[in-house]
């Protein structure tokens, strides 16, 4: 199967990933313009508050020196996309679900990566209403895509029936190839 026919077969996933990346970048540009210097804007259960995330997910590693932070974040992103994600995706039988989940994860990872490479930080602006959670994390649409895609993959993983005695290849690998 050629790369072009594979791309055509997965056009819905390509459109989903492209739309997710576009909406993420657009929302961050709008937030950077409209929320600059503004107080928190409360919208029901959510609030909008502009922040610049220098660290990784939820601001972790923000104290790490710049010279180490970007290489660490890039290497962890590459590890997740090239090693962990294919293992999880292989466990989902329904191709449409798998493609949608991968598209969401890819758009989220690329959205935050574009920010980091372009500005050195990730623009976050969505949080919970401070009345509901005063110290809730601040996030963006890329983060929502990542969480939604990962959740979709995890909820749709193949599982052997508990009574079958079947051990998954990953579990067998952890047991040193032995079946219990």
Secondary structure, 3 states (H helix, E strand, C coil): CCHHHHHHHCHHHHHHHHHHHHHHHHHHHHHHHHCCCCCCEEECCEEEEEEEECCCHHHCCCCCCHHHHHHHHHHHHHHHHHHHHHHHHCCCCCHHHHHHHHHHHHHHHHHHHHHHHHHCCEEEEEEECCCCCCCCCCECHHHHHHHHHHHHHHHCCCCCCHHHCCCCHHHHHHCCCCCC
